[in-house]
Amino acid sequence: MRHSSEPIWWSLFAAGGVVAALVAPVQIALTGIAAALGWADDAFTHARVLALVSHPISRLYLFVLISLPLFHSAHRFRFTLIDLGLKQGRGLVAVLCYGAAVAGTILAALVLIRL
Amino acid sequence: MGEAVSRPYRRTMPATWWLTNRAYFLFMVRELTSVFIAIYLVLLLVLISKVAAGREAYEAYLTFLGTPAVLAFHVLALAAALYHSITWFNLAPKGLVVRVRERRVPDAIIAGSNYLAWIAVSALLWWVVL
């Protein structure tokens, strides 16, 4: 039997789904709303945020937070396109979706290592 | 007969099939929450790179995050993320069958512990950052 890469993508999808379910709402509220509106000014000064995100645990957390849900999104988006009728280019759709998640993961690693 | 090989009939589905019924529509909404989450993650990664780039770049990006369109996106993304969390935790008992002494742990306990973990993690992050 030919080996399938499907279990790998599915595992990343499931792990990303858990991470997104647990922390995406609070993360969006923190950086997309609280920081954007300038709530708690001293919490979002450059010096404090730099110190916070530079900590090794924060970097690891941010890497997991960004990478795994990207694979979750890629997997869902892939099957949404197919459900919407894009059946001809199945292979290409998979490559583009997972490729974007891999690219995002590499970029996240580079940004976080260089902090 | 020029076409000797007959192909099986395939019923074509219009791309708007998910608009025909409430359950299909909610399924599609759930699937599309992932797009909002993915865009948010890209914006977050840009934010981190701006923090690394220095104070001026970071403050300029905060101003960008505060513009009405970007703020509106984040409000929508928050709603999408909440919908993902709720649907995910409600599905968890169906994917995870836990047995204690041959008895199946009730769905409500599995879903409930997920919700408790969600609240605890959210509160912890809120407390660490703010």
gemmi code that builds the backbone of each chain (N, CA, C; Angstrom):
import gemmi

chains = {
    "A": [
        ("MET", (0.832, -1.198, 0.000), (0.000, 0.000, 0.000), (0.869, 1.251, 0.000)),
        ("ARG", (0.474, 2.218, -0.792), (1.216, 3.463, -0.867), (1.011, 4.242, 0.434)),
        ("HIS", (2.114, 4.770, 0.954), (1.971, 5.557, 2.177), (1.339, 6.895, 1.864)),
        ("SER", (0.487, 7.340, 2.761), (-0.190, 8.608, 2.562), (0.341, 9.608, 3.571)),
        ("SER", (0.445, 10.869, 3.146), (0.885, 11.905, 4.087), (-0.313, 12.459, 4.861)),
        ("GLU", (-1.507, 11.930, 4.562), (-2.729, 12.483, 5.159), (-2.720, 12.488, 6.700)),
        ("PRO", (-2.245, 11.389, 7.374), (-2.247, 11.418, 8.847), (-1.418, 12.556, 9.437)),
        ("ILE", (-0.317, 12.922, 8.751), (0.516, 14.022, 9.251), (-0.275, 15.320, 9.209)),
        ("TRP", (-0.910, 15.592, 8.060), (-1.665, 16.851, 7.919), (-2.831, 16.862, 8.888)),
        ("TRP", (-3.446, 15.708, 9.073), (-4.596, 15.664, 9.975), (-4.159, 15.916, 11.414)),
        ("SER", (-3.018, 15.353, 11.813), (-2.526, 15.574, 13.185), (-2.208, 17.038, 13.418)),
        ("LEU", (-1.567, 17.669, 12.420), (-1.254, 19.099, 12.554), (-2.540, 19.914, 12.605)),
        ("PHE", (-3.535, 19.495, 11.812), (-4.846, 20.162, 11.824), (-5.465, 20.086, 13.219)),
        ("ALA", (-5.444, 18.895, 13.809), (-6.078, 18.700, 15.109), (-5.329, 19.466, 16.199)),
        ("ALA", (-3.980, 19.387, 16.170), (-3.192, 20.103, 17.177), (-3.413, 21.606, 17.045)),
        ("GLY", (-3.442, 22.093, 15.812), (-3.672, 23.516, 15.579), (-5.063, 23.935, 16.010)),
        ("GLY", (-6.027, 23.040, 15.846), (-7.402, 23.335, 16.263), (-7.489, 23.515, 17.766)),
        ("VAL", (-6.756, 22.685, 18.506), (-6.754, 22.796, 19.968), (-6.105, 24.117, 20.389)),
        ("VAL", (-4.935, 24.406, 19.814), (-4.225, 25.639, 20.180), (-5.094, 26.860, 19.873)),
        ("ALA", (-5.695, 26.881, 18.675), (-6.537, 28.027, 18.293), (-7.735, 28.138, 19.224)),
        ("ALA", (-8.352, 27.005, 19.550), (-9.539, 27.045, 20.408), (-9.189, 27.595, 21.785)),
        ("LEU", (-8.008, 27.215, 22.302), (-7.637, 27.638, 23.654), (-7.192, 29.092, 23.715)),
        ("VAL", (-6.401, 29.549, 22.745), (-5.786, 30.874, 22.925), (-6.097, 31.915, 21.858)),
        ("ALA", (-6.686, 31.545, 20.726), (-6.923, 32.568, 19.691), (-7.812, 33.707, 20.191)),
        ("PRO", (-8.942, 33.429, 20.895), (-9.780, 34.564, 21.297), (-9.055, 35.556, 22.209)),
        ("VAL", (-8.351, 35.045, 23.218), (-7.704, 35.976, 24.153), (-6.554, 36.709, 23.452)),
        ("GLN", (-5.859, 36.014, 22.546), (-4.777, 36.672, 21.814), (-5.309, 37.808, 20.946)),
        ("ILE", (-6.425, 37.557, 20.260), (-6.996, 38.594, 19.394), (-7.457, 39.773, 20.246)),
        ("ALA", (-8.074, 39.471, 21.402), (-8.521, 40.545, 22.286), (-7.331, 41.366, 22.786)),
        ("LEU", (-6.193, 40.693, 23.046), (-5.024, 41.390, 23.583), (-4.340, 42.258, 22.538)),
        ("THR", (-3.924, 41.649, 21.406), (-3.136, 42.441, 20.450), (-4.005, 43.189, 19.445)),
        ("GLY", (-5.162, 42.634, 19.101), (-5.979, 43.260, 18.069), (-6.900, 44.334, 18.617)),
        ("ILE", (-7.227, 44.248, 19.911), (-8.171, 45.219, 20.470), (-7.525, 46.026, 21.611)),
        ("ALA", (-7.039, 45.337, 22.661), (-6.484, 46.070, 23.810), (-5.262, 46.907, 23.411)),
        ("ALA", (-4.311, 46.302, 22.713), (-3.109, 47.036, 22.309), (-3.458, 48.117, 21.287)),
        ("ALA", (-4.366, 47.770, 20.363), (-4.719, 48.708, 19.301), (-5.425, 49.940, 19.858)),
        ("LEU", (-6.221, 49.755, 20.910), (-6.964, 50.883, 21.472), (-6.197, 51.578, 22.589)),
        ("GLY", (-5.003, 51.045, 22.903), (-4.184, 51.681, 23.921), (-4.695, 51.509, 25.339)),
        ("TRP", (-5.400, 50.395, 25.591), (-5.802, 50.092, 26.967), (-4.538, 49.778, 27.755)),
        ("ALA", (-4.520, 50.116, 29.011), (-3.384, 49.816, 29.874), (-2.083, 50.198, 29.179)),
        ("ASP", (-1.914, 51.504, 28.973), (-0.775, 52.056, 28.231), (0.567, 51.450, 28.609)),
        ("ASP", (0.808, 51.323, 29.923), (2.126, 50.851, 30.339), (2.359, 49.388, 29.978)),
        ("ALA", (1.275, 48.635, 29.684), (1.438, 47.227, 29.321), (1.998, 47.076, 27.909)),
        ("PHE", (1.746, 48.054, 27.066), (2.131, 47.903, 25.667), (3.218, 48.880, 25.232)),
        ("THR", (4.008, 49.383, 26.190), (5.157, 50.195, 25.781), (6.160, 49.273, 25.096)),
        ("HIS", (6.975, 49.852, 24.201), (7.907, 49.033, 23.428), (8.856, 48.248, 24.331)),
        ("ALA", (9.390, 48.920, 25.343), (10.372, 48.265, 26.221), (9.759, 47.038, 26.902)),
        ("ARG", (8.519, 47.202, 27.372), (7.902, 46.084, 28.097), (7.565, 44.928, 27.160)),
        ("VAL", (7.005, 45.261, 25.990), (6.625, 44.200, 25.057), (7.866, 43.464, 24.558)),
        ("LEU", (8.942, 44.225, 24.299), (10.178, 43.583, 23.843), (10.703, 42.620, 24.905)),
        ("ALA", (10.685, 43.057, 26.165), (11.153, 42.189, 27.248), (10.270, 40.949, 27.361)),
        ("LEU", (8.958, 41.161, 27.231), (8.019, 40.038, 27.377), (8.215, 39.005, 26.266)),
        ("VAL", (8.238, 39.455, 25.003), (8.296, 38.472, 23.907), (9.690, 37.877, 23.729)),
        ("SER", (10.721, 38.532, 24.285), (12.070, 37.993, 24.133), (12.347, 36.805, 25.041)),
        ("HIS", (11.547, 36.642, 26.070), (11.765, 35.529, 26.984), (11.646, 34.205, 26.230)),
        ("PRO", (12.560, 33.248, 26.519), (12.534, 31.983, 25.769), (11.164, 31.283, 25.792)),
        ("ILE", (10.475, 31.326, 26.933), (9.162, 30.658, 26.998), (8.171, 31.369, 26.079)),
        ("SER", (8.246, 32.718, 26.046), (7.343, 33.467, 25.168), (7.611, 33.124, 23.705)),
        ("ARG", (8.903, 33.021, 23.348), (9.235, 32.714, 21.955), (8.697, 31.346, 21.561)),
        ("LEU", (8.882, 30.392, 22.455), (8.387, 29.039, 22.162), (6.863, 29.055, 22.046)),
        ("TYR", (6.221, 29.752, 22.985), (4.762, 29.871, 22.965), (4.302, 30.507, 21.654)),
        ("LEU", (4.940, 31.611, 21.261), (4.508, 32.317, 20.046), (4.724, 31.446, 18.810)),
        ("PHE", (5.807, 30.668, 18.822), (6.058, 29.780, 17.678), (4.928, 28.750, 17.547)),
        ("VAL", (4.580, 28.139, 18.665), (3.494, 27.140, 18.653), (2.181, 27.820, 18.267)),
        ("LEU", (1.939, 29.003, 18.851), (0.686, 29.736, 18.589), (0.537, 30.074, 17.108)),
        ("ILE", (1.643, 30.439, 16.456), (1.528, 30.836, 15.047), (1.545, 29.611, 14.137)),
        ("SER", (2.472, 28.700, 14.374), (2.653, 27.597, 13.426), (1.489, 26.608, 13.379)),
        ("LEU", (1.137, 26.036, 14.518), (0.132, 24.955, 14.481), (-1.216, 25.415, 13.923)),
        ("PRO", (-1.764, 26.565, 14.390), (-3.043, 26.981, 13.797), (-2.946, 27.314, 12.302)),
        ("LEU", (-1.746, 27.660, 11.808), (-1.630, 27.871, 10.358), (-1.895, 26.560, 9.621)),
        ("PHE", (-1.408, 25.449, 10.176), (-1.680, 24.150, 9.548), (-3.163, 23.788, 9.680)),
        ("HIS", (-3.750, 24.182, 10.806), (-5.187, 23.968, 10.987), (-5.971, 24.714, 9.902)),
        ("SER", (-5.629, 26.000, 9.731), (-6.319, 26.819, 8.725), (-6.087, 26.273, 7.323)),
        ("ALA", (-4.852, 25.867, 7.043), (-4.530, 25.354, 5.711), (-5.392, 24.136, 5.380)),
        ("HIS", (-5.534, 23.256, 6.363), (-6.301, 22.026, 6.160), (-7.780, 22.347, 5.921)),
        ("ARG", (-8.313, 23.238, 6.722), (-9.725, 23.601, 6.553), (-9.952, 24.307, 5.230)),
        ("PHE", (-9.058, 25.230, 4.900), (-9.224, 25.997, 3.673), (-9.122, 25.080, 2.451)),
        ("ARG", (-8.224, 24.111, 2.533), (-8.061, 23.150, 1.447), (-9.388, 22.432, 1.166)),
        ("PHE", (-10.021, 21.944, 2.226), (-11.253, 21.185, 2.003), (-12.436, 22.108, 1.709)),
        ("THR", (-12.367, 23.362, 2.163), (-13.429, 24.314, 1.801), (-13.391, 24.563, 0.297)),
        ("LEU", (-12.204, 24.744, -0.258), (-12.089, 24.971, -1.708), (-12.630, 23.772, -2.478)),
        ("ILE", (-12.307, 22.586, -2.004), (-12.792, 21.383, -2.687), (-14.310, 21.288, -2.563)),
        ("ASP", (-14.832, 21.607, -1.350), (-16.291, 21.577, -1.146), (-16.997, 22.593, -2.030)),
        ("LEU", (-16.293, 23.681, -2.347), (-16.922, 24.709, -3.182), (-16.804, 24.379, -4.663)),
        ("GLY", (-16.230, 23.223, -4.991), (-16.249, 22.774, -6.373), (-14.909, 22.755, -7.075)),
        ("LEU", (-13.840, 23.091, -6.363), (-12.521, 23.102, -6.987), (-11.946, 21.685, -6.982)),
        ("LYS", (-12.480, 20.830, -7.834), (-12.076, 19.429, -7.772), (-10.956, 19.102, -8.756)),
        ("GLN", (-10.780, 19.963, -9.755), (-9.777, 19.663, -10.779), (-8.360, 19.731, -10.213)),
        ("GLY", (-8.095, 20.810, -9.474), (-6.719, 21.027, -9.029), (-6.462, 20.596, -7.610)),
        ("ARG", (-6.994, 19.475, -7.206), (-6.849, 19.017, -5.809), (-5.411, 19.028, -5.320)),
        ("GLY", (-4.523, 18.481, -6.163), (-3.117, 18.371, -5.764), (-2.503, 19.745, -5.559)),
        ("LEU", (-2.786, 20.625, -6.507), (-2.235, 21.979, -6.435), (-2.779, 22.720, -5.205)),
        ("VAL", (-4.087, 22.550, -4.938), (-4.697, 23.194, -3.770), (-3.979, 22.758, -2.495)),
        ("ALA", (-3.724, 21.450, -2.378), (-3.053, 20.936, -1.181), (-1.654, 21.528, -1.056)),
        ("VAL", (-0.915, 21.560, -2.168), (0.454, 22.082, -2.130), (0.452, 23.554, -1.717)),
        ("LEU", (-0.475, 24.333, -2.293), (-0.518, 25.768, -1.980), (-0.909, 26.006, -0.522)),
        ("CYS", (-1.922, 25.283, -0.031), (-2.372, 25.499, 1.341), (-1.303, 25.100, 2.355)),
        ("TYR", (-0.814, 23.859, 2.257), (0.195, 23.424, 3.227), (1.508, 24.171, 3.021)),
        ("GLY", (1.796, 24.533, 1.763), (3.015, 25.299, 1.478), (2.984, 26.642, 2.186)),
        ("ALA", (1.800, 27.292, 2.188), (1.673, 28.582, 2.883), (1.912, 28.393, 4.375)),
        ("ALA", (1.399, 27.294, 4.941), (1.592, 27.049, 6.380), (3.065, 26.783, 6.691)),
        ("VAL", (3.737, 26.042, 5.805), (5.172, 25.776, 6.008), (5.954, 27.088, 5.920)),
        ("ALA", (5.612, 27.920, 4.927), (6.295, 29.212, 4.772), (6.079, 30.079, 6.012)),
        ("GLY", (4.849, 30.117, 6.527), (4.554, 30.901, 7.724), (5.331, 30.403, 8.929)),
        ("THR", (5.463, 29.082, 9.017), (6.211, 28.489, 10.129), (7.684, 28.888, 10.073)),
        ("ILE", (8.268, 28.840, 8.867), (9.682, 29.212, 8.716), (9.880, 30.691, 9.045)),
        ("LEU", (8.984, 31.537, 8.526), (9.067, 32.979, 8.813), (8.962, 33.241, 10.315)),
        ("ALA", (8.000, 32.561, 10.970), (7.825, 32.750, 12.409), (9.097, 32.364, 13.147)),
        ("ALA", (9.696, 31.237, 12.745), (10.931, 30.790, 13.407), (12.032, 31.844, 13.234)),
        ("LEU", (12.159, 32.371, 12.011), (13.214, 33.363, 11.762), (12.988, 34.621, 12.596)),
        ("VAL", (11.745, 35.122, 12.604), (11.448, 36.342, 13.368), (11.727, 36.130, 14.848)),
        ("LEU", (11.303, 34.959, 15.364), (11.422, 34.722, 16.810), (12.866, 34.447, 17.231)),
        ("ILE", (13.659, 33.819, 16.355), (15.060, 33.553, 16.702), (15.836, 34.861, 16.742)),
        ("ARG", (15.519, 35.768, 15.813), (16.272, 37.026, 15.708), (15.867, 38.069, 16.738)),
        ("LEU", (14.805, 37.854, 17.454), (14.328, 38.873, 18.421), (15.426, 39.322, 19.373)),
    ],
    "B": [
        ("MET", (-21.212, 4.961, -33.298), (-20.981, 5.488, -31.953), (-19.515, 5.889, -31.793)),
        ("GLY", (-19.230, 7.172, -31.819), (-17.862, 7.650, -31.662), (-17.382, 7.502, -30.225)),
        ("GLU", (-18.216, 7.843, -29.278), (-17.821, 7.755, -27.873), (-18.183, 6.380, -27.334)),
        ("ALA", (-17.218, 5.471, -27.461), (-17.506, 4.112, -27.030), (-17.454, 4.000, -25.508)),
        ("VAL", (-16.549, 4.768, -24.907), (-16.402, 4.668, -23.457), (-17.413, 5.585, -22.779)),
        ("SER", (-18.286, 4.997, -22.016), (-19.240, 5.852, -21.333), (-18.699, 6.172, -19.951)),
        ("ARG", (-18.919, 7.381, -19.537), (-18.443, 7.781, -18.211), (-19.602, 7.737, -17.243)),
        ("PRO", (-19.307, 7.451, -15.963), (-20.406, 7.467, -14.999), (-20.967, 8.873, -14.863)),
        ("TYR", (-22.252, 8.938, -14.655), (-22.904, 10.242, -14.502), (-22.474, 10.880, -13.199)),
        ("ARG", (-22.102, 12.121, -13.304), (-21.754, 12.835, -12.075), (-22.640, 14.044, -11.934)),
        ("ARG", (-23.326, 14.081, -10.838), (-24.194, 15.208, -10.603), (-23.325, 16.388, -10.184)),
        ("THR", (-23.478, 17.501, -10.853), (-22.662, 18.644, -10.454), (-23.383, 19.402, -9.356)),
        ("MET", (-22.570, 19.872, -8.421), (-23.118, 20.579, -7.275), (-22.842, 22.066, -7.478)),
        ("PRO", (-23.834, 22.919, -7.400), (-23.536, 24.349, -7.538), (-22.688, 24.824, -6.357)),
        ("ALA", (-21.836, 25.808, -6.599), (-20.931, 26.280, -5.546), (-21.690, 26.923, -4.384)),
        ("THR", (-22.967, 27.181, -4.577), (-23.748, 27.829, -3.523), (-24.543, 26.826, -2.678)),
        ("TRP", (-24.170, 25.527, -2.755), (-24.929, 24.496, -2.032), (-25.086, 24.784, -0.541)),
        ("TRP", (-24.092, 25.477, 0.027), (-24.109, 25.697, 1.480), (-25.076, 26.797, 1.891)),
        ("LEU", (-25.673, 27.482, 0.879), (-26.659, 28.515, 1.209), (-28.077, 27.947, 1.276)),
        ("THR", (-28.203, 26.655, 1.003), (-29.550, 26.096, 0.864), (-30.147, 25.641, 2.186)),
        ("ASN", (-29.345, 25.629, 3.225), (-29.824, 25.027, 4.469), (-29.000, 25.566, 5.637)),
        ("ARG", (-29.634, 25.766, 6.760), (-28.984, 26.405, 7.908), (-27.780, 25.613, 8.423)),
        ("ALA", (-27.922, 24.284, 8.471), (-26.819, 23.455, 8.971), (-25.606, 23.556, 8.040)),
        ("TYR", (-25.848, 23.545, 6.738), (-24.736, 23.681, 5.781), (-24.077, 25.038, 5.924)),
        ("PHE", (-24.939, 26.059, 6.132), (-24.415, 27.420, 6.251), (-23.514, 27.533, 7.486)),
        ("LEU", (-23.980, 26.972, 8.615), (-23.178, 27.041, 9.844), (-21.885, 26.241, 9.700)),
        ("PHE", (-21.958, 25.142, 8.948), (-20.743, 24.364, 8.665), (-19.735, 25.237, 7.925)),
        ("MET", (-20.228, 25.970, 6.906), (-19.324, 26.808, 6.115), (-18.763, 27.951, 6.955)),
        ("VAL", (-19.608, 28.523, 7.833), (-19.125, 29.581, 8.728), (-17.987, 29.033, 9.594)),
        ("ARG", (-18.181, 27.821, 10.113), (-17.157, 27.219, 10.967), (-15.858, 27.019, 10.193)),
        ("GLU", (-15.976, 26.541, 8.966), (-14.775, 26.321, 8.167), (-14.063, 27.641, 7.882)),
        ("LEU", (-14.849, 28.703, 7.651), (-14.247, 29.987, 7.283), (-13.673, 30.746, 8.475)),
        ("THR", (-14.004, 30.320, 9.714), (-13.364, 30.966, 10.868), (-11.848, 30.811, 10.764)),
        ("SER", (-11.404, 29.716, 10.128), (-9.963, 29.463, 10.038), (-9.262, 30.515, 9.185)),
        ("VAL", (-9.989, 31.119, 8.243), (-9.378, 32.160, 7.405), (-9.090, 33.400, 8.260)),
        ("PHE", (-10.063, 33.770, 9.103), (-9.852, 34.918, 9.994), (-8.676, 34.656, 10.936)),
        ("ILE", (-8.615, 33.432, 11.465), (-7.540, 33.111, 12.399), (-6.192, 33.172, 11.690)),
        ("ALA", (-6.128, 32.678, 10.459), (-4.864, 32.692, 9.710), (-4.417, 34.129, 9.442)),
        ("ILE", (-5.362, 34.999, 9.035), (-4.994, 36.400, 8.766), (-4.515, 37.051, 10.074)),
        ("TYR", (-5.212, 36.743, 11.179), (-4.779, 37.291, 12.463), (-3.339, 36.874, 12.783)),
        ("LEU", (-3.013, 35.610, 12.539), (-1.667, 35.117, 12.866), (-0.606, 35.846, 12.048)),
        ("VAL", (-0.937, 36.164, 10.789), (0.002, 36.925, 9.961), (0.199, 38.324, 10.553)),
        ("LEU", (-0.915, 38.973, 10.955), (-0.803, 40.308, 11.561), (-0.004, 40.259, 12.865)),
        ("LEU", (-0.174, 39.163, 13.622), (0.567, 38.996, 14.874), (2.068, 38.841, 14.597)),
        ("LEU", (2.383, 38.057, 13.563), (3.793, 37.863, 13.218), (4.419, 39.186, 12.777)),
        ("VAL", (3.653, 39.993, 12.027), (4.155, 41.315, 11.633), (4.378, 42.160, 12.887)),
        ("LEU", (3.445, 42.085, 13.839), (3.598, 42.846, 15.094), (4.904, 42.471, 15.793)),
        ("ILE", (5.187, 41.165, 15.876), (6.416, 40.727, 16.548), (7.640, 41.250, 15.793)),
        ("SER", (7.584, 41.226, 14.456), (8.735, 41.712, 13.686), (8.913, 43.217, 13.881)),
        ("LYS", (7.797, 43.942, 14.091), (7.897, 45.387, 14.349), (8.480, 45.654, 15.736)),
        ("VAL", (8.142, 44.776, 16.700), (8.743, 44.908, 18.034), (10.255, 44.770, 17.905)),
        ("ALA", (10.685, 43.791, 17.083), (12.117, 43.567, 16.887), (12.745, 44.743, 16.148)),
        ("ALA", (11.982, 45.369, 15.245), (12.544, 46.438, 14.411), (12.821, 47.713, 15.200)),
        ("GLY", (12.140, 47.881, 16.334), (12.421, 49.068, 17.145), (11.166, 49.814, 17.525)),
        ("ARG", (11.353, 50.783, 18.392), (10.219, 51.474, 18.986), (9.373, 52.216, 17.962)),
        ("GLU", (10.026, 52.922, 17.035), (9.247, 53.712, 16.072), (8.377, 52.828, 15.204)),
        ("ALA", (8.965, 51.759, 14.689), (8.218, 50.845, 13.819), (7.058, 50.221, 14.592)),
        ("TYR", (7.321, 49.861, 15.849), (6.294, 49.245, 16.690), (5.138, 50.211, 16.928)),
        ("GLU", (5.472, 51.466, 17.264), (4.402, 52.434, 17.548), (3.603, 52.778, 16.297)),
        ("ALA", (4.279, 52.833, 15.163), (3.562, 53.085, 13.904), (2.598, 51.936, 13.613)),
        ("TYR", (3.029, 50.719, 13.928), (2.159, 49.557, 13.672), (0.960, 49.547, 14.629)),
        ("LEU", (1.180, 49.989, 15.864), (0.048, 50.097, 16.802), (-0.984, 51.101, 16.284)),
        ("THR", (-0.498, 52.188, 15.684), (-1.417, 53.170, 15.096), (-2.212, 52.525, 13.968)),
        ("PHE", (-1.509, 51.728, 13.137), (-2.187, 51.002, 12.047), (-3.247, 50.051, 12.618)),
        ("LEU", (-2.908, 49.351, 13.702), (-3.871, 48.421, 14.316), (-5.093, 49.178, 14.855)),
        ("GLY", (-4.921, 50.435, 15.171), (-6.017, 51.219, 15.733), (-6.923, 51.864, 14.691)),
        ("THR", (-6.573, 51.752, 13.407), (-7.448, 52.337, 12.378), (-8.755, 51.554, 12.316)),
        ("PRO", (-9.862, 52.242, 11.981), (-11.181, 51.591, 12.062), (-11.272, 50.273, 11.283)),
        ("ALA", (-10.720, 50.213, 10.083), (-10.864, 48.989, 9.280), (-10.148, 47.813, 9.945)),
        ("VAL", (-8.937, 48.065, 10.459), (-8.170, 46.975, 11.069), (-8.812, 46.550, 12.385)),
        ("LEU", (-9.323, 47.544, 13.110), (-10.017, 47.246, 14.360), (-11.278, 46.412, 14.078)),
        ("ALA", (-12.009, 46.798, 13.036), (-13.218, 46.047, 12.669), (-12.853, 44.616, 12.289)),
        ("PHE", (-11.729, 44.466, 11.577), (-11.301, 43.104, 11.242), (-11.078, 42.289, 12.517)),
        ("HIS", (-10.406, 42.887, 13.507), (-10.106, 42.133, 14.731), (-11.372, 41.786, 15.527)),
        ("VAL", (-12.363, 42.680, 15.481), (-13.623, 42.356, 16.157), (-14.274, 41.147, 15.475)),
        ("LEU", (-14.280, 41.146, 14.138), (-14.818, 39.996, 13.402), (-14.001, 38.732, 13.675)),
        ("ALA", (-12.668, 38.904, 13.709), (-11.795, 37.760, 13.953), (-12.036, 37.192, 15.344)),
        ("LEU", (-12.309, 38.083, 16.317), (-12.597, 37.613, 17.672), (-13.886, 36.789, 17.676)),
        ("ALA", (-14.907, 37.267, 16.969), (-16.161, 36.508, 16.889), (-15.910, 35.155, 16.217)),
        ("ALA", (-15.112, 35.157, 15.162), (-14.804, 33.905, 14.452), (-14.057, 32.942, 15.364)),
        ("ALA", (-13.082, 33.483, 16.127), (-12.281, 32.629, 17.009), (-13.158, 32.041, 18.119)),
        ("LEU", (-14.087, 32.850, 18.652), (-14.992, 32.340, 19.691), (-15.865, 31.218, 19.114)),
        ("TYR", (-16.313, 31.403, 17.889), (-17.152, 30.365, 17.259), (-16.340, 29.083, 17.054)),
        ("HIS", (-15.079, 29.250, 16.646), (-14.219, 28.071, 16.498), (-14.057, 27.355, 17.837)),
        ("SER", (-13.773, 28.132, 18.909), (-13.546, 27.518, 20.222), (-14.773, 26.727, 20.663)),
        ("ILE", (-15.944, 27.356, 20.545), (-17.170, 26.716, 21.034), (-17.474, 25.452, 20.233)),
        ("THR", (-17.367, 25.537, 18.900), (-17.663, 24.342, 18.100), (-16.616, 23.258, 18.352)),
        ("TRP", (-15.368, 23.670, 18.556), (-14.295, 22.690, 18.779), (-14.502, 21.955, 20.109)),
        ("PHE", (-14.782, 22.715, 21.169), (-14.951, 22.082, 22.481), (-16.208, 21.225, 22.521)),
        ("ASN", (-17.239, 21.637, 21.805), (-18.457, 20.822, 21.798), (-18.263, 19.521, 21.024)),
        ("LEU", (-17.343, 19.543, 20.056), (-17.069, 18.319, 19.288), (-16.105, 17.389, 20.008)),
        ("ALA", (-15.314, 17.952, 20.920), (-14.258, 17.170, 21.571), (-14.743, 15.840, 22.151)),
        ("PRO", (-15.895, 15.790, 22.839), (-16.319, 14.509, 23.420), (-16.585, 13.440, 22.362)),
        ("LYS", (-16.895, 13.875, 21.126), (-17.164, 12.894, 20.079), (-15.872, 12.295, 19.541)),
        ("GLY", (-14.781, 13.048, 19.629), (-13.507, 12.546, 19.130), (-12.707, 11.853, 20.212)),
        ("LEU", (-13.057, 12.124, 21.458), (-12.246, 11.635, 22.572), (-13.152, 10.859, 23.525)),
        ("VAL", (-13.084, 9.535, 23.415), (-13.901, 8.719, 24.306), (-13.007, 8.247, 25.450)),
        ("VAL", (-13.309, 8.737, 26.641), (-12.494, 8.384, 27.809), (-13.286, 7.401, 28.661)),
        ("ARG", (-12.606, 6.318, 29.052), (-13.283, 5.346, 29.906), (-12.580, 5.256, 31.248)),
        ("VAL", (-13.361, 5.288, 32.303), (-12.818, 5.089, 33.644), (-13.524, 3.870, 34.220)),
        ("ARG", (-12.760, 2.828, 34.557), (-13.336, 1.569, 35.064), (-14.477, 1.085, 34.189)),
        ("GLU", (-14.158, 0.966, 32.892), (-15.104, 0.409, 31.922), (-16.285, 1.318, 31.616)),
        ("ARG", (-16.390, 2.408, 32.340), (-17.521, 3.300, 32.081), (-17.063, 4.484, 31.259)),
        ("ARG", (-17.906, 4.859, 30.328), (-17.570, 5.992, 29.491), (-17.813, 7.294, 30.258)),
        ("VAL", (-16.781, 8.175, 30.260), (-16.936, 9.467, 30.922), (-17.947, 10.292, 30.130)),
        ("PRO", (-18.964, 10.843, 30.816), (-20.010, 11.574, 30.095), (-19.464, 12.748, 29.277)),
        ("ASP", (-20.106, 13.006, 28.145), (-19.696, 14.084, 27.246), (-19.593, 15.421, 27.971)),
        ("ALA", (-20.557, 15.658, 28.873), (-20.599, 16.966, 29.542), (-19.334, 17.201, 30.357)),
        ("ILE", (-18.764, 16.126, 30.913), (-17.560, 16.296, 31.739), (-16.364, 16.611, 30.854)),
        ("ILE", (-16.279, 15.933, 29.694), (-15.162, 16.205, 28.781), (-15.269, 17.618, 28.220)),
        ("ALA", (-16.462, 17.985, 27.745), (-16.639, 19.343, 27.203), (-16.415, 20.370, 28.313)),
        ("GLY", (-16.943, 20.085, 29.499), (-16.818, 21.017, 30.615), (-15.372, 21.250, 31.010)),
        ("SER", (-14.554, 20.171, 31.011), (-13.155, 20.367, 31.391), (-12.421, 21.162, 30.323)),
        ("ASN", (-12.830, 21.007, 29.057), (-12.252, 21.832, 27.997), (-12.559, 23.309, 28.225)),
        ("TYR", (-13.820, 23.581, 28.572), (-14.201, 24.975, 28.805), (-13.444, 25.558, 29.998)),
        ("LEU", (-13.260, 24.746, 31.048), (-12.511, 25.229, 32.215), (-11.074, 25.548, 31.840)),
        ("ALA", (-10.454, 24.653, 31.043), (-9.077, 24.891, 30.601), (-9.013, 26.169, 29.768)),
        ("TRP", (-10.006, 26.356, 28.931), (-10.065, 27.561, 28.078), (-10.078, 28.829, 28.939)),
        ("ILE", (-10.950, 28.841, 29.955), (-11.073, 30.013, 30.820), (-9.767, 30.244, 31.583)),
        ("ALA", (-9.172, 29.155, 32.088), (-7.944, 29.285, 32.872), (-6.805, 29.833, 32.009)),
        ("VAL", (-6.644, 29.283, 30.795), (-5.555, 29.720, 29.916), (-5.764, 31.177, 29.496)),
        ("SER", (-7.010, 31.537, 29.191), (-7.296, 32.915, 28.771), (-6.991, 33.896, 29.899)),
        ("ALA", (-7.416, 33.539, 31.116), (-7.185, 34.417, 32.259), (-5.693, 34.566, 32.521)),
        ("LEU", (-4.954, 33.457, 32.401), (-3.507, 33.492, 32.641), (-2.825, 34.425, 31.640)),
        ("LEU", (-3.155, 34.279, 30.344), (-2.519, 35.117, 29.324), (-2.863, 36.591, 29.526)),
        ("TRP", (-4.135, 36.845, 29.845), (-4.581, 38.216, 30.072), (-3.783, 38.829, 31.214)),
        ("TRP", (-3.596, 38.047, 32.281), (-2.892, 38.514, 33.463), (-1.403, 38.730, 33.154)),
        ("VAL", (-0.789, 37.847, 32.372), (0.638, 37.976, 32.054), (0.881, 39.233, 31.219)),
        ("VAL", (0.002, 39.469, 30.226), (0.256, 40.557, 29.283), (-0.142, 41.916, 29.860)),
        ("LEU", (-1.300, 41.972, 30.490), (-1.757, 43.299, 30.964), (-1.224, 43.663, 32.355)),
    ],
}
model = gemmi.Model(1)
for chain_id, residues in chains.items():
    chain = gemmi.Chain(chain_id)
    for i, (resn, *xyz) in enumerate(residues, 1):
        res = gemmi.Residue()
        res.name, res.seqid = resn, gemmi.SeqId(i, " ")
        for name, pos in zip(("N", "CA", "C"), xyz):
            atom = gemmi.Atom()
            atom.name, atom.element = name, gemmi.Element(name[0])
            atom.pos, atom.b_iso = gemmi.Position(*pos), 0.0
            res.add_atom(atom)
        chain.add_residue(res)
    model.add_chain(chain)
structure = gemmi.Structure()
structure.add_model(model)
structure.setup_entities()
